[in-house]
Amino acid sequence: PDGSDMQPLVDLPDFPTQGSADWSSDGKWMAFDAWKRGQNAGDSRLFVVDAEGQNVRELGFGNLPSLSPGGHRLTYSLNGRHGDGGVCVMDVAN
């Protein structure tokens, strides 16, 4: 609780910069964005991972993910370079 024993949940060597984490309401999954060294947040990819740091899945381009209360849908922002851009929604199966 005091932050003194923080540890990374997942190690993605190809995507060392990670952020915008959002836990599912049941605490079993987390969505986050990550990008490669030398890229900016507009080129970030979306990921989901289970609470143990296993079963990492890349979902595609996007950033600022937010899981729905049931954890089955994900809203995110998409840069215009990777599609129409704007706020998007996708179904994610846990």
C-alpha positions, 0 to 999 in steps of 0.5 A: 500500500505504501508503494515501496515494493512495486514490481512490473506486472508484465515484461514486453522487451519490444514495448518498453514504454507502457501506460494508461492501465485500466483494471477490469471491474473484477480485477482479473484483467488489465488493459494498457497501451505501450509503444516501442523505443523511439515512437510516440504515443500516437503509435502505441498498441493496445494490450490486455493481460491477466492479473498474474501478468500472463496471457498477454494479448496485443489488440492493435493500434490505439491508446488510452484504453478503458474496459467496460464494467463487464470487461467485454468491451474496450474503448480507446483513442485511435490516431488518424494515421492508423484508421479514421481516428477518434474514439473507438470501441472493440469487443474483447473476449477474456 
